Amino acid sequence: MLSRKATAPVASLTGEEIAPHDADIKTLRTRTKDWYAANLAGMVVHHPHVGDVQFNNRGLRKMLSSSANPVKLQLVYVLPQIISGGTWVRSLDNRNADTHPNIVRYHWIRGDVLLNGESMAVEVNVEEHKDGKLYYNHTLPGNEYFQESVQARNPSIPGVISPAERSTSGEHPTEALGSEPPGESVEQNRQDLNPRGLDLQGAERQQISENRAFFIHA
C-alpha cells in the first residue's frame, strides 16, 4: 500500500509522462534515464530550509541503482516540485567522512504526490557537499524496492523493506556507495554536465522541455 493520509499534494501526474503504463521495467528505466539527462541534469531548485539543490549524474546513478519499483521511476517527473514544495523532515551528518570527505551531511524532504489519483508520500534525499547540495535519491517510505544486484550485496534486504526494517536497519546513505570517486564535487559535476537547467531561487520560473513545461514555486 503506497498511499497514506494525504496533506496538500505538491505535485500530480498520470504516470505516463515518461513512458506508457504498459512499458516494462527495462524500458521505463531507459526512458527515465534519458528524460532525466535531457530535462533535469544541471537544474537547480530551491527549498526554503535546505537551500539550492542541483540535479546531476551522481543522483541519476544512485536513483537508477535502486529503481526496481516502477512507481519510483514515474515520480522522477515531479522531483523538482517535491524538492521546492516539500517539507524538510530531518538532516544527518556524514558519519563516514574518511571515505567520503567531500560530503558534509544529508537532508530529507517529504511531499505528498498524486499519481493517477492516488496520494503517496515521497521522500527526497539531498546530499550536501562542501561546495553545494545535490539530489541524491528518492524513496517511498516503507515501500522501497531493490534490484537483484543490491539484494545480492545485502542478503538480509528483501525486495520490499517494511517500515520496521527501515527504522532498525541503521543504513546510512554513504554505506552502500563504497569509496567516493576522486574529485567528486558539486562544482565538478556542474562543469561535466554543461547545465541546461534553471536557478529557481526566489522566483517562479518556467522551463520548456520537449515533453512538458514545469511550473515550480520557490
C-alpha positions as CSV (number, residue, x, y, z in Angstrom):
1,M,0.0,0.0,0.0
2,L,1.6,3.2,-1.2
3,S,-0.9,5.7,0.0
4,R,-1.2,7.4,3.3
5,K,-3.3,10.2,4.8
6,A,-2.7,13.0,2.4
7,T,-1.8,16.6,3.0
8,A,-2.0,19.1,0.2
9,P,-0.1,17.5,-2.7
10,V,3.0,19.3,-4.0
11,A,2.5,17.7,-7.5
12,S,0.3,15.5,-9.5
13,L,0.9,13.3,-12.6
14,T,-0.7,10.4,-14.5
15,G,2.3,8.2,-14.5
16,E,2.6,8.2,-18.3
17,E,4.6,11.4,-18.7
18,I,7.9,9.5,-19.3
19,A,6.6,6.1,-20.6
20,P,3.3,4.3,-21.1
21,H,1.8,2.4,-18.2
22,D,2.3,-0.9,-20.1
23,A,6.1,-0.3,-20.5
24,D,8.2,-3.0,-18.9
25,I,10.7,-2.1,-16.2
26,K,13.7,-2.1,-18.6
27,T,12.1,0.3,-21.0
28,L,10.9,2.5,-18.2
29,R,14.3,2.7,-16.7
30,T,15.9,3.6,-20.0
31,R,13.3,6.2,-20.8
32,T,13.7,7.7,-17.3
33,K,17.5,7.8,-17.6
34,D,17.2,9.6,-20.9
35,W,14.5,12.0,-19.7
36,Y,16.5,12.9,-16.5
37,A,19.6,13.6,-18.6
38,A,17.6,15.8,-21.1
39,N,15.4,17.7,-18.6
40,L,16.8,17.6,-15.0
41,A,20.6,17.4,-15.3
42,G,22.0,20.7,-14.3
43,M,18.7,22.2,-12.9
44,V,18.9,23.9,-9.6
45,V,15.8,24.0,-7.4
46,H,15.4,26.0,-4.2
47,H,13.9,24.7,-0.9
48,P,13.3,27.3,1.9
49,H,15.1,25.3,4.6
50,V,17.7,23.2,2.7
51,G,18.6,25.8,0.1
52,D,19.6,25.3,-3.6
53,V,19.6,21.7,-4.7
54,Q,21.2,20.6,-8.1
55,F,20.3,17.6,-10.2
56,N,23.4,15.8,-11.6
57,N,24.8,12.5,-12.7
58,R,25.6,11.3,-9.2
59,G,21.9,11.4,-8.2
60,L,20.9,9.7,-11.5
61,R,23.3,6.8,-10.8
62,K,22.1,6.4,-7.3
63,M,18.4,6.6,-8.2
64,L,18.8,4.0,-11.0
65,S,20.7,1.6,-8.8
66,S,17.6,1.3,-6.6
67,S,14.8,1.6,-9.2
68,A,13.1,-1.8,-9.3
69,N,9.9,-0.1,-8.4
70,P,8.2,1.4,-11.5
71,V,6.4,4.0,-9.4
72,K,9.7,5.4,-8.2
73,L,10.7,5.9,-11.9
74,Q,7.4,7.6,-12.8
75,L,7.9,10.0,-9.9
76,V,11.2,11.3,-11.4
77,Y,8.9,13.6,-13.5
78,V,7.9,15.7,-10.4
79,L,11.1,15.7,-8.4
80,P,11.6,19.5,-8.8
81,Q,8.2,20.1,-7.3
82,I,8.8,17.7,-4.4
83,I,12.0,19.5,-3.6
84,S,10.7,23.0,-3.9
85,G,7.3,22.5,-2.3
86,G,8.0,19.6,0.2
87,T,8.6,19.7,3.9
88,W,12.0,19.4,5.5
89,V,12.0,16.2,7.6
90,R,15.5,15.8,9.1
91,S,19.2,16.2,8.5
92,L,22.0,13.8,9.3
93,D,25.8,14.5,9.4
94,N,28.0,12.3,7.3
95,R,29.5,9.7,9.6
96,N,31.8,8.3,7.0
97,A,34.0,11.3,6.4
98,D,37.1,9.1,6.0
99,T,35.7,7.5,2.8
100,H,33.5,10.4,1.7
101,P,35.4,13.5,2.7
102,N,33.5,15.9,0.4
103,I,30.1,15.0,1.9
104,V,29.0,17.1,4.9
105,R,25.5,15.8,5.6
106,Y,22.2,14.6,4.2
107,H,18.8,16.2,4.3
108,W,15.4,14.6,3.7
109,I,12.4,16.5,2.1
110,R,9.0,14.9,2.0
111,G,6.0,15.8,-0.1
112,D,2.7,14.2,-1.0
113,V,2.1,13.4,-4.7
114,L,-1.0,12.4,-6.6
115,L,-0.1,9.7,-9.0
116,N,-3.1,8.8,-11.2
117,G,-5.4,9.9,-8.4
118,E,-3.6,8.0,-5.6
119,S,-1.9,10.0,-2.9
120,M,1.5,8.9,-1.7
121,A,4.3,10.2,0.4
122,V,7.7,10.7,-1.3
123,E,11.0,11.4,0.4
124,V,13.9,13.1,-1.5
125,N,17.4,12.6,-0.1
126,V,19.7,15.6,-0.6
127,E,23.4,15.1,-0.3
128,E,25.3,18.2,0.9
129,H,28.8,18.6,-0.3
130,K,31.3,21.2,0.8
131,D,30.6,23.3,-2.3
132,G,26.8,22.7,-2.6
133,K,23.9,20.3,-2.4
134,L,22.8,17.6,-4.8
135,Y,19.7,15.5,-5.4
136,Y,20.8,12.0,-4.3
137,N,17.8,9.7,-4.3
138,H,14.1,9.5,-3.6
139,T,12.1,6.8,-1.9
140,L,8.5,5.9,-1.0
141,P,8.9,5.4,2.8
142,G,8.1,1.8,3.8
143,N,7.9,0.7,0.2
144,E,11.5,0.6,-1.0
145,Y,12.2,-1.9,-3.8
146,F,15.8,-3.1,-4.6
147,Q,17.2,-4.6,-7.7
148,E,18.7,-8.1,-7.5
149,S,22.2,-6.8,-7.5
150,V,21.6,-4.7,-4.4
151,Q,19.9,-7.7,-2.7
152,A,22.9,-9.9,-3.6
153,R,25.3,-7.5,-1.8
154,N,22.9,-7.3,1.2
155,P,21.3,-10.7,1.6
156,S,19.2,-9.6,4.6
157,I,17.4,-7.0,2.4
158,P,14.2,-8.4,0.8
159,G,12.6,-7.0,-2.3
160,V,10.5,-4.6,-0.2
161,I,11.7,-3.1,3.1
162,S,9.0,-2.8,5.8
163,P,8.7,0.3,8.0
164,A,10.0,-1.7,10.9
165,E,13.1,-2.9,9.0
166,R,13.7,0.5,7.7
167,S,13.8,2.0,11.1
168,T,16.1,-0.6,12.6
169,S,18.4,-1.3,9.7
170,G,20.8,1.6,10.6
171,E,21.7,2.1,7.0
172,H,23.4,5.4,6.2
173,P,23.4,6.8,2.7
174,T,27.2,6.5,2.3
175,E,27.5,3.0,3.5
176,A,26.2,1.5,0.2
177,L,28.4,3.5,-2.1
178,G,32.0,2.4,-1.4
179,S,34.7,4.9,-1.9
180,E,33.9,8.4,-3.2
181,P,35.1,8.9,-6.8
182,P,38.2,11.1,-6.9
183,G,37.3,14.8,-7.3
184,E,33.6,14.2,-6.9
185,S,32.1,17.6,-6.1
186,V,29.2,19.8,-7.0
187,E,31.5,22.1,-9.0
188,Q,33.0,19.3,-10.9
189,N,29.5,18.0,-11.8
190,R,28.5,21.4,-12.9
191,Q,31.4,21.5,-15.3
192,D,30.8,18.0,-16.6
193,L,27.1,18.5,-17.2
194,N,27.1,21.7,-19.2
195,P,24.0,22.6,-17.3
196,R,20.8,23.4,-19.2
197,G,18.5,23.9,-16.2
198,L,17.4,27.0,-14.3
199,D,18.2,28.5,-11.0
200,L,14.8,28.8,-9.4
201,Q,15.7,30.6,-6.2
202,G,13.3,33.3,-5.1
203,A,11.1,33.3,-8.1
204,E,8.6,31.3,-10.2
205,R,10.3,30.2,-13.4
206,Q,9.1,28.3,-16.5
207,Q,11.4,25.7,-18.1
208,I,10.3,24.5,-21.5
209,S,11.3,20.9,-22.4
210,E,10.3,18.7,-25.3
211,N,7.8,16.9,-23.1
212,R,6.4,19.5,-20.7
213,A,6.6,22.9,-19.1
214,F,7.4,22.9,-15.4
215,F,5.9,25.5,-13.1
216,I,7.9,25.4,-9.9
217,H,7.2,27.7,-7.0
218,A,10.2,28.7,-4.9
